């Protein structure tokens, strides 16, 4: 199970595939360019992985047995695609921001929502998990699912890692956007670096009930209450229903602004550790129901820890890539990292509200190679520990193949009937954006992956 602020645990429906590459040849192998989209290298502090430390954004962090961040991932830190003018992620962020600015203003006409889109992605484990009430044994904490600098520091897995600190600073209404990092599978809709945007709004007793007849007699909180599917034990039912109504109305207006007046919306009850009740919003898009965001009434314990225990609040979160792929028709998530002007110039619009329909670039034929290996055996002293995870292999393939790899799929999982040994067979699909690949250059990359799998993951090749 993957944890992400209100972006779930579910798999998205497949999107049409496309391919991209900003690769340069190096001894026959493809190597991803280290430069970020439209960011001059001198403006981004150099990141690096040393023997004893990890350098990120000008800071040094000691390595330990939990360190699993890779040079390729470190090269993405500081790129901030969501802040690069005319990038599709920037367009989506600006559209959402403009909507909130115009829809929520004070009596003096000023926006009540503040925007925070440049917070460092390096956070503590406490920020990323504990501050959001995520239990110590929750599967989302696994080393195999996250990028750890060491046991206490990591690259954030969701922008919610900053939620408590912003509430603690006294903010009652804010939007938060940023890059997040997660080890995951490889296909057209998953990438180890993606971008999220979330919103939080808190209400005092007066703010929530001021427009309600007899509201002076109502309260946000109660003692001795019980937790039910409709509310938390410390909340009154009246307060929760008003907060829930405001949340759903706010988000319905947002998706109507993004998708158009005719959009169909439905709500699905769900579970998140940091909200209750919790919901996912789905919209009808091209004949299918599409999950676009998650939301809910914030857990009061979270607000208590941030010094805002006298208020109630809602929160929502969405993925910028997900929205951009749907709204602009972008078929492959790797395209967001392209420096190809044929892609980028399509989003140079005069008005962020201007509609954009992505025109596909030329698509070259794929090549696929299989790799089979025996998984490492678990020693008695290591019982209960994972000796191999698929995310370890996916991360290794990304580190070597870079943007050249379009997809990795497990095609066979075999257990020997006599020895009990287990083997996996993966199919790796390679595709270049700008030219036709040769089997010879793909073979060189593939052989590097085979050697690295044996040396780094302890598998035994069957090739």
C-alpha positions as CSV (number, residue, x, y, z in Angstrom):
1,X,0.0,0.0,0.0
2,X,1.3,3.4,-1.0
3,X,0.7,6.4,1.1
4,X,0.4,9.8,-0.5
5,X,-1.6,12.7,0.6
6,X,-5.1,11.7,-0.5
7,X,-3.7,10.1,-3.6
8,X,-4.1,6.9,-3.1
9,X,-3.6,3.5,-2.7
10,X,-5.4,2.7,-5.9
11,X,-4.0,2.2,-9.4
12,X,-4.9,4.6,-12.0
13,X,-6.6,3.4,-15.2
14,X,-4.0,3.1,-18.1
15,X,-3.4,6.2,-20.2
16,X,-2.2,6.1,-23.8
17,X,1.6,5.6,-24.0
18,X,4.1,8.0,-25.5
19,X,7.8,8.2,-25.0
20,X,10.5,10.7,-24.3
21,X,14.1,10.9,-23.9
22,X,16.7,13.5,-23.1
23,X,19.5,11.0,-23.4
24,X,23.0,11.4,-24.6
25,X,25.2,8.6,-25.7
26,X,28.1,7.5,-23.5
27,X,30.0,4.4,-24.5
28,X,27.0,3.1,-26.3
29,X,24.8,3.4,-23.2
30,X,22.1,6.0,-22.7
31,X,22.7,8.4,-19.9
32,X,20.1,11.0,-18.6
33,X,21.2,14.6,-18.9
34,X,21.7,15.9,-15.3
35,X,20.3,19.4,-16.2
36,X,16.8,20.2,-15.1
37,X,14.2,21.7,-17.4
38,X,15.0,25.5,-17.9
39,X,17.1,25.7,-14.7
40,X,20.7,26.9,-15.1
41,X,23.0,24.4,-13.4
42,X,24.7,27.1,-11.4
43,X,21.4,28.0,-9.7
44,X,20.9,24.5,-8.3
45,X,23.3,23.5,-5.5
46,X,25.1,20.3,-6.5
47,X,23.7,17.1,-5.0
48,X,26.0,14.1,-4.6
49,X,26.3,10.7,-3.0
50,X,29.6,10.2,-1.1
51,X,30.9,7.3,0.8
52,X,30.0,8.8,4.2
53,X,27.5,11.5,3.4
54,X,24.7,12.7,1.1
55,X,24.8,16.3,-0.3
56,X,21.5,17.8,-1.0
57,X,20.7,21.5,-1.7
58,X,23.9,22.6,0.0
59,X,23.4,20.5,3.1
60,X,25.3,17.4,4.1
61,X,23.6,14.4,5.7
62,X,25.5,11.4,7.2
63,X,24.9,8.0,5.5
64,X,23.9,4.9,7.4
65,X,22.3,1.5,6.7
66,X,19.0,3.1,5.6
67,X,20.5,5.3,2.9
68,X,19.0,4.3,-0.5
69,X,18.7,7.5,-2.5
70,X,20.5,7.3,-5.8
71,X,22.5,9.9,-7.9
72,X,19.8,10.0,-10.5
73,X,17.1,10.9,-8.0
74,X,19.4,13.5,-6.3
75,X,19.9,15.1,-9.7
76,X,16.1,15.9,-9.8
77,X,16.1,17.7,-6.4
78,X,15.9,21.5,-7.0
79,X,14.4,21.2,-10.5
80,X,11.0,22.4,-9.2
81,X,9.1,21.8,-12.5
82,X,6.0,23.2,-10.9
83,X,7.7,26.6,-10.7
84,X,9.1,26.7,-14.2
85,X,7.0,29.2,-16.2
86,X,5.0,27.7,-19.1
87,X,5.7,24.2,-18.0
88,X,2.5,22.1,-18.0
89,X,2.8,21.5,-14.2
90,X,3.2,25.2,-13.6
91,X,0.1,25.9,-15.7
92,X,-2.0,23.5,-13.7
93,X,-0.7,24.9,-10.4
94,X,-1.3,28.5,-11.6
95,X,-4.9,27.6,-12.7
96,X,-5.7,26.2,-9.3
97,X,-4.0,29.1,-7.5
98,X,-5.9,31.7,-9.6
99,X,-9.2,29.9,-8.8
100,X,-8.6,30.1,-5.1
101,X,-7.4,33.6,-5.2
102,X,-10.5,34.8,-7.0
103,X,-13.0,32.6,-5.1
104,X,-11.9,33.2,-1.5
105,X,-11.2,36.8,-0.5
106,X,-11.4,38.8,2.7
107,X,-13.8,41.7,3.2
108,X,-11.0,43.9,1.9
109,X,-10.7,41.9,-1.3
110,X,-7.4,40.2,-0.5
111,X,-7.0,36.4,-1.1
112,X,-7.3,34.5,2.2
113,X,-5.3,31.5,0.9
114,X,-1.5,31.8,1.0
115,X,0.6,29.7,-1.4
116,X,3.8,27.8,-0.4
117,X,5.6,26.2,-3.4
118,X,9.3,26.4,-2.6
119,X,9.7,24.4,0.6
120,X,12.7,22.0,0.7
121,X,11.8,18.4,-0.1
122,X,14.3,17.1,2.5
123,X,12.3,16.4,5.6
124,X,12.6,14.3,8.8
125,X,10.9,10.9,9.1
126,X,8.9,12.5,12.0
127,X,7.6,15.2,9.6
128,X,6.7,12.7,6.9
129,X,5.0,10.2,9.0
130,X,4.6,10.9,12.8
131,X,3.2,14.4,12.3
132,X,0.5,12.9,10.2
133,X,-0.4,10.2,12.8
134,X,0.9,7.4,10.5
135,X,1.7,4.4,12.8
136,X,5.3,3.1,13.2
137,X,4.3,-0.2,11.6
138,X,2.5,1.3,8.7
139,X,3.6,-0.2,5.3
140,X,4.1,3.2,3.8
141,X,7.2,3.7,5.9
142,X,9.1,0.8,4.3
143,X,12.5,1.5,3.0
144,X,11.6,-0.2,-0.2
145,X,8.9,2.5,-0.9
146,X,10.8,5.7,0.0
147,X,14.1,7.5,-0.6
148,X,15.9,7.8,2.7
149,X,19.0,9.9,3.2
150,X,19.4,8.1,6.5
151,X,17.3,6.7,9.3
152,X,16.0,10.1,10.4
153,X,15.9,12.1,7.1
154,X,14.3,11.5,3.8
155,X,13.0,13.0,0.6
156,X,9.3,13.7,1.3
157,X,6.8,11.2,0.0
158,X,4.0,13.7,0.1
159,X,3.7,17.5,0.6
160,X,1.6,16.9,3.7
161,X,4.9,16.5,5.5
162,X,4.8,20.3,5.9
163,X,1.2,20.5,7.0
164,X,1.7,20.6,10.8
165,X,4.5,23.2,10.6
166,X,2.3,25.6,8.4
167,X,-0.7,25.2,10.8
168,X,1.6,25.8,13.7
169,X,2.9,29.0,12.2
170,X,-0.7,30.4,12.5
171,X,-2.0,29.8,9.0
172,X,-5.7,29.0,8.6
173,X,-5.9,28.7,4.8
174,X,-3.1,27.7,2.5
175,X,-2.2,25.9,-0.7
176,X,1.0,23.9,-0.8
177,X,2.8,22.5,-3.9
178,X,6.0,20.7,-4.4
179,X,8.0,17.7,-5.7
180,X,7.7,14.4,-3.9
181,X,9.7,11.2,-4.2
182,X,8.6,7.6,-4.1
183,X,10.2,4.3,-5.3
184,X,7.6,2.6,-7.5
185,X,7.0,0.6,-10.6
186,X,7.9,1.7,-14.1
187,X,5.2,2.5,-16.6
188,X,3.7,5.5,-18.5
189,X,1.9,6.9,-15.4
190,X,4.5,6.2,-12.6
191,X,7.7,8.1,-12.0
192,X,9.9,8.3,-8.9
193,X,9.6,12.1,-8.8
194,X,6.2,13.7,-9.2
195,X,4.4,16.8,-7.9
196,X,1.5,17.3,-5.5
197,X,-0.7,20.2,-4.5
198,X,-2.9,20.4,-1.4
199,X,-5.1,22.8,0.4
200,X,-6.0,23.3,4.1
201,X,-8.6,25.5,5.6
202,X,-9.4,25.9,9.4
203,X,-12.5,27.3,11.0
204,X,-13.1,28.9,14.4
205,X,-16.4,28.5,16.2
206,X,-17.5,31.9,15.0
207,X,-16.4,31.4,11.4
208,X,-18.3,28.2,11.0
209,X,-21.5,29.1,12.7
210,X,-21.8,32.8,12.0
211,X,-24.3,32.3,9.1
212,X,-26.3,29.6,10.9
213,X,-29.5,30.6,12.7
214,X,-28.9,30.0,16.4
215,X,-25.2,29.4,15.7
216,X,-24.2,31.2,18.9
217,X,-25.5,28.1,20.7
218,X,-23.5,25.6,18.6
219,X,-20.0,24.3,19.2
220,X,-17.2,22.7,17.2
221,X,-16.2,20.3,19.9
222,X,-17.8,18.0,22.5
223,X,-16.6,15.9,25.3
224,X,-17.5,12.2,25.8
225,X,-18.5,11.7,22.2
226,X,-18.0,8.6,20.2
227,X,-16.2,8.0,16.9
228,X,-18.6,7.0,14.2
229,X,-18.3,6.7,10.4
230,X,-19.7,10.3,10.2
231,X,-17.5,12.0,12.7
232,X,-14.6,12.0,15.2
233,X,-15.1,11.5,18.9
234,X,-14.3,15.2,19.8
235,X,-16.4,16.8,17.0
236,X,-20.0,17.7,17.1
237,X,-22.1,16.3,14.2
238,X,-23.3,19.8,13.3
239,X,-19.8,21.1,12.9
240,X,-18.6,18.1,10.9
241,X,-21.5,18.4,8.5
242,X,-20.9,22.1,7.9
243,X,-17.1,21.5,7.3
244,X,-17.8,18.5,5.0
245,X,-20.3,20.6,3.0
246,X,-17.8,23.5,2.6
247,X,-15.1,21.0,1.5
248,X,-17.2,19.3,-1.1
249,X,-18.6,22.6,-2.4
250,X,-15.1,24.0,-2.7
251,X,-13.7,21.1,-4.6
252,X,-16.8,20.7,-6.9
253,X,-16.2,24.3,-7.9
254,X,-12.5,23.6,-8.5
255,X,-13.0,20.7,-10.8
256,X,-15.8,22.5,-12.6
257,X,-13.3,25.3,-13.2
258,X,-10.7,22.8,-14.5
259,X,-13.0,20.4,-16.5
260,X,-15.9,22.6,-17.5
261,X,-19.5,23.2,-16.4
262,X,-20.7,19.8,-17.7
263,X,-18.4,17.7,-15.5
264,X,-20.1,14.9,-13.5
265,X,-18.8,14.4,-10.0
266,X,-19.2,11.6,-7.5
267,X,-17.9,11.0,-4.0
268,X,-16.5,7.8,-2.6
269,X,-15.9,7.1,1.1
270,X,-12.4,6.0,1.9
271,X,-9.7,5.9,4.7
272,X,-6.7,8.1,5.4
273,X,-4.7,8.1,8.7
274,X,-4.9,11.9,8.9
275,X,-8.6,12.7,8.1
276,X,-12.0,11.4,9.2
277,X,-14.4,11.2,7.5
278,X,-12.4,10.9,4.3
279,X,-13.5,11.0,0.6
280,X,-12.2,10.5,-2.9
281,X,-13.6,12.6,-5.7
282,X,-14.2,11.0,-9.1
283,X,-15.1,12.8,-12.3
284,X,-16.7,11.4,-15.5
285,X,-14.1,11.7,-18.2
286,X,-14.2,10.2,-21.6
287,X,-16.8,7.7,-20.5
288,X,-15.0,6.5,-17.4
289,X,-15.0,7.5,-13.7
290,X,-11.6,8.9,-12.9
291,X,-10.3,9.5,-9.4
292,X,-8.7,13.0,-9.2
293,X,-8.2,13.9,-5.5
294,X,-8.7,12.8,-1.9
295,X,-9.9,14.9,1.0
296,X,-11.4,14.9,4.4
297,X,-12.0,16.5,7.8
298,X,-8.6,16.8,9.5
299,X,-7.9,14.6,12.5
300,X,-8.3,16.7,15.6
301,X,-5.2,15.2,17.1
302,X,-3.1,16.6,14.3
303,X,-4.6,20.1,14.9
304,X,-4.0,19.7,18.7
305,X,-0.3,18.9,18.1
306,X,0.0,22.1,15.9
307,X,-1.5,24.4,18.5
308,X,-4.8,24.8,16.7
309,X,-7.0,22.4,18.8
310,X,-9.7,25.0,19.1
311,X,-10.5,24.9,15.4
312,X,-11.8,22.4,12.9
313,X,-10.4,22.0,9.4
314,X,-10.5,20.2,6.0
315,X,-7.7,19.2,3.7
316,X,-7.4,17.9,0.2
317,X,-4.6,16.7,-2.1
318,X,-4.1,16.0,-5.8
319,X,-1.4,15.1,-8.2
320,X,-0.4,17.7,-10.7
321,X,1.0,15.2,-13.3
322,X,-2.3,13.3,-13.1
323,X,-4.4,16.4,-13.8
324,X,-2.0,17.6,-16.5
325,X,-2.0,14.2,-18.3
326,X,-5.8,14.2,-18.3
327,X,-6.5,17.8,-19.1
328,X,-3.8,18.3,-21.7
329,X,-3.8,14.7,-23.2
330,X,-0.1,14.0,-22.2
331,X,0.3,10.3,-22.7
332,X,3.6,9.5,-20.8
333,X,4.7,10.9,-17.4
334,X,8.3,11.0,-18.6
335,X,7.4,13.8,-21.0
336,X,7.3,16.3,-18.1
337,X,11.1,16.0,-17.8
338,X,11.6,16.6,-21.5
339,X,13.7,19.5,-22.8
340,X,12.5,18.9,-26.4
341,X,11.1,22.2,-27.7
342,X,8.5,20.4,-29.7
343,X,7.0,19.5,-26.3
344,X,7.7,22.6,-24.3
345,X,6.5,25.2,-26.9
346,X,3.0,23.7,-26.9
347,X,2.5,25.2,-23.4
348,X,3.7,28.7,-24.0
349,X,0.3,30.3,-23.7
350,X,-0.5,34.0,-23.0
351,X,-3.2,33.1,-20.5
352,X,-3.0,30.2,-18.0
353,X,-6.7,29.5,-18.5
354,X,-6.1,28.9,-22.2
355,X,-7.0,25.4,-23.3
356,X,-4.1,23.3,-24.5
357,X,-4.4,20.0,-26.4
358,X,-1.0,18.2,-26.6
359,X,0.0,17.2,-30.1
360,X,1.9,13.9,-29.9
361,X,5.5,13.8,-31.1
362,X,6.8,11.2,-33.4
363,X,6.8,7.8,-31.9
364,X,9.7,5.3,-32.6
365,X,9.4,1.5,-32.3
366,X,10.1,-0.1,-28.9
367,X,12.6,-2.9,-28.2
368,X,12.1,-5.3,-25.4
369,X,14.6,-7.6,-23.6
370,X,13.8,-10.1,-20.8
371,X,15.8,-10.6,-17.6
372,X,15.4,-13.7,-15.4
373,X,17.1,-14.5,-12.1
374,X,16.8,-16.5,-8.9
375,X,16.0,-14.4,-5.9
376,X,18.4,-14.4,-3.0
377,X,17.7,-17.0,-0.4
378,X,16.8,-15.8,3.1
379,X,19.1,-16.9,5.8
380,X,17.7,-18.2,9.1
381,X,19.2,-15.1,10.9
382,X,17.3,-12.9,8.5
383,X,13.9,-14.5,8.9
384,X,11.1,-12.0,8.6
385,X,13.3,-9.5,6.6
386,X,12.8,-8.8,2.9
387,X,15.9,-9.9,1.0
388,X,14.5,-8.6,-2.3
389,X,11.7,-6.2,-3.3
390,X,10.5,-5.3,-6.8
391,X,11.0,-1.7,-6.0
392,X,14.8,-2.4,-5.5
393,X,14.9,-3.8,-9.0
394,X,12.8,-1.0,-10.5
395,X,15.1,1.6,-8.9
396,X,18.2,-0.2,-10.3
397,X,16.7,-0.2,-13.8
398,X,16.0,3.5,-13.6
399,X,19.5,4.3,-12.3
400,X,21.1,2.6,-15.3
401,X,18.5,2.9,-18.1
402,X,17.2,6.3,-17.2
403,X,14.5,7.7,-19.6
404,X,15.4,5.1,-22.1
405,X,13.2,2.6,-20.2
406,X,9.5,3.0,-21.0
407,X,8.1,0.1,-18.9
408,X,9.2,-2.8,-16.7
409,X,6.7,-5.7,-16.1
410,X,7.0,-8.9,-14.1
411,X,6.0,-11.6,-16.6
412,X,6.8,-14.7,-14.6
413,X,7.1,-15.6,-10.9
414,X,8.3,-19.2,-10.6
415,X,9.0,-21.4,-7.5
416,X,11.0,-24.6,-8.1
417,X,9.0,-27.6,-6.9
418,X,12.0,-29.4,-5.3
419,X,14.3,-26.7,-4.0
420,X,11.7,-24.1,-3.2
421,X,13.9,-21.4,-4.9
422,X,12.0,-18.6,-6.5
423,X,12.8,-16.8,-9.7
424,X,11.4,-13.7,-11.4
425,X,11.4,-12.8,-15.1
426,X,10.9,-9.1,-16.0
427,X,10.3,-7.7,-19.5
428,X,12.0,-4.3,-20.0
429,X,10.7,-2.1,-22.8
430,X,13.1,0.4,-24.2
431,X,12.1,3.3,-26.5
432,X,13.9,6.5,-27.6
433,X,11.9,9.6,-28.4
434,X,14.0,11.1,-31.1
435,X,15.3,8.2,-33.1
436,X,15.1,4.4,-33.6
437,X,17.1,2.4,-31.1
438,X,19.4,-0.4,-32.3
439,X,19.4,-3.7,-30.5
440,X,23.1,-3.4,-30.0
441,X,22.9,-0.2,-27.9
442,X,20.0,-1.6,-25.9
443,X,22.0,-4.8,-25.3
444,X,24.8,-2.8,-23.7
445,X,22.4,-1.2,-21.3
446,X,20.6,-4.5,-20.6
447,X,23.9,-6.2,-19.8
448,X,24.8,-3.4,-17.3
449,X,21.4,-4.1,-15.6
450,X,22.1,-7.8,-15.5
451,X,25.5,-7.3,-13.9
452,X,24.3,-4.7,-11.4
453,X,21.3,-6.9,-10.4
454,X,23.7,-9.7,-9.4
455,X,26.2,-7.4,-7.7
456,X,23.8,-5.1,-5.9
457,X,20.7,-7.2,-5.3
458,X,22.3,-10.6,-4.7
459,X,20.3,-12.4,-7.4
460,X,21.6,-15.2,-9.5
461,X,21.1,-14.7,-13.3
462,X,19.3,-17.2,-15.5
463,X,20.6,-15.8,-18.8
